[in-house]
Amino acid sequence: MKDLQDKVAIVTGGGGGIGAASASAMAARGASVVVADVHHASAEHCASAIRAAGGEALAVAADVARKGEVDAMVGAAIQRFGRLDILFNNAGIQYDKAMEDTSEEEWDRLFAINVKGMFLCSKAAIPEMERQGGGVILNCASVASFRPLMGMNTAYVASKGAVMAMTRDMAVALAPRNIRVLAICPGPTRTPITADSIARGVITEDEVRALQLTDRIAEPAEIGAIAAYLVSPEARYFVGTGVVADGGMCIV
Ligand SMILES: NC(=O)c1ccc[n+]([C@@H]2O[C@H](COP(=O)([O-])OP(=O)(O)OC[C@H]3O[C@@H](n4cnc5c(N)ncnc54)[C@H](O)[C@@H]3O)[C@@H](O)[C@H]2O)c1
């Protein structure tokens, strides 16, 4: 289905994990995608794969916590593709440590990426979307927005709660301007963040599986497919909500 044909999307943190899978899924639905990542090489890797598959993609180096780089990212999208229809605020980090072991600098850095990053990217994208009559902003929240999980870092959980509150507020503020805002809330997904926690023994895959109804953790491609659907016209009735894809974790 090419229902994102003629649409231009920015995916932050698009160099790996859920972001890269989402960028590819959006491109497969016809979108031209700006793959933005703090690591240019990984953004370029994803953009090259999209182009090799016949899609349109541009790699941009951008740290979402830095306003100048975010503004340049949106500028690059407009310069290359002439418009901006979709922003997937996906970039995020987490820590595998207890609250008391988290330094003030680590707390600030996490909030600068996971929360302020969404503010800066949205702030830069909104005028472009408004100028052309509308758009879609998808924020990456988490199952952690809704329930505590033993061993999960408090700063991360707090940031994902903030993302949901921000999503609802943005949805209300931007609906009159035809900008649809919503969130995707993945459960544990097999990405470098999760693989690292499992590899270091912070949590085992069996322990993760025991917390949900599906006997496996999610693959990035299936979360990416949901993200691409949520930014498509077909999903236009999802507004201001967090779409939970967690193998049942939130209900057990
Ligand atoms: N993997 C999971 O189990 C899971 C579950 C729920 C929510 N999430 C959320 O999904 C999103 C993506 O996570 P993931 O698992 O794919 O992580 P990941 O670490 O695999 O990928 C994150 C990407 O973001 C990039 N990035 C990091 N800091 C950045 C910055 N300051 N500016 C721009 N890019 C930056 C990284 O280089 C990387 O390419 C995050 O918001 C995360 O909180 C992940």
PDBQT file of the ligand as one rigid body, heavy atoms in Angstrom, charges set to zero:
ROOT
HETATM    1  N1  LIG A 301      13.386  -1.226  22.702  1.00  0.00    +0.000 N 
HETATM    2  C1  LIG A 301      12.393  -1.235  23.557  1.00  0.00    +0.000 C 
HETATM    3  O1  LIG A 301      12.130  -2.254  24.212  1.00  0.00    +0.000 OA
HETATM    4  C2  LIG A 301      11.521  -0.021  23.735  1.00  0.00    +0.000 A 
HETATM    5  C3  LIG A 301      10.311  -0.146  24.433  1.00  0.00    +0.000 A 
HETATM    6  C4  LIG A 301       9.514   0.977  24.611  1.00  0.00    +0.000 A 
HETATM    7  C5  LIG A 301       9.889   2.187  24.078  1.00  0.00    +0.000 A 
HETATM    8  N2  LIG A 301      11.057   2.291  23.403  1.00  0.00    +0.000 N 
HETATM    9  C6  LIG A 301      11.422   3.601  22.855  1.00  0.00    +0.000 C 
HETATM   10  O2  LIG A 301      11.625   3.490  21.475  1.00  0.00    +0.000 OA
HETATM   11  C7  LIG A 301      12.524   4.498  21.045  1.00  0.00    +0.000 C 
HETATM   12  C8  LIG A 301      13.626   3.873  20.239  1.00  0.00    +0.000 C 
HETATM   13  O3  LIG A 301      14.284   2.928  21.059  1.00  0.00    +0.000 OA
HETATM   14  P1  LIG A 301      15.147   1.734  20.477  1.00  0.00    +0.000 P 
HETATM   15  O4  LIG A 301      14.899   0.565  21.340  1.00  0.00    +0.000 OA
HETATM   16  O5  LIG A 301      14.969   1.603  19.013  1.00  0.00    +0.000 OA
HETATM   17  O6  LIG A 301      16.603   2.315  20.826  1.00  0.00    +0.000 OA
HETATM   18  P2  LIG A 301      17.991   2.120  20.083  1.00  0.00    +0.000 P 
HETATM   19  O7  LIG A 301      19.039   2.462  21.080  1.00  0.00    +0.000 OA
HETATM   20  O8  LIG A 301      18.028   0.811  19.409  1.00  0.00    +0.000 OA
HETATM   21  O9  LIG A 301      17.934   3.257  18.973  1.00  0.00    +0.000 OA
HETATM   22  C9  LIG A 301      17.857   4.599  19.345  1.00  0.00    +0.000 C 
HETATM   23  C10 LIG A 301      18.455   5.445  18.237  1.00  0.00    +0.000 C 
HETATM   24  O10 LIG A 301      18.397   6.796  18.684  1.00  0.00    +0.000 OA
HETATM   25  C11 LIG A 301      19.655   7.403  18.443  1.00  0.00    +0.000 C 
HETATM   26  N3  LIG A 301      19.848   8.486  19.387  1.00  0.00    +0.000 N 
HETATM   27  C12 LIG A 301      20.244   8.399  20.697  1.00  0.00    +0.000 A 
HETATM   28  N4  LIG A 301      20.348   9.622  21.225  1.00  0.00    +0.000 NA
HETATM   29  C13 LIG A 301      20.000  10.501  20.243  1.00  0.00    +0.000 A 
HETATM   30  C14 LIG A 301      19.924  11.912  20.180  1.00  0.00    +0.000 A 
HETATM   31  N5  LIG A 301      20.256  12.668  21.222  1.00  0.00    +0.000 N 
HETATM   32  N6  LIG A 301      19.517  12.485  19.021  1.00  0.00    +0.000 NA
HETATM   33  C15 LIG A 301      19.221  11.729  17.951  1.00  0.00    +0.000 A 
HETATM   34  N7  LIG A 301      19.296  10.381  17.941  1.00  0.00    +0.000 NA
HETATM   35  C16 LIG A 301      19.682   9.780  19.079  1.00  0.00    +0.000 A 
HETATM   36  C17 LIG A 301      20.676   6.287  18.596  1.00  0.00    +0.000 C 
HETATM   37  O11 LIG A 301      21.885   6.616  17.920  1.00  0.00    +0.000 OA
HETATM   38  C18 LIG A 301      19.933   5.113  17.973  1.00  0.00    +0.000 C 
HETATM   39  O12 LIG A 301      20.150   5.015  16.575  1.00  0.00    +0.000 OA
HETATM   40  C19 LIG A 301      13.008   5.201  22.313  1.00  0.00    +0.000 C 
HETATM   41  O13 LIG A 301      12.261   6.393  22.515  1.00  0.00    +0.000 OA
HETATM   42  C20 LIG A 301      12.703   4.186  23.396  1.00  0.00    +0.000 C 
HETATM   43  O14 LIG A 301      12.536   4.785  24.660  1.00  0.00    +0.000 OA
HETATM   44  C21 LIG A 301      11.887   1.218  23.210  1.00  0.00    +0.000 A 
ENDROOT
TORSDOF 0
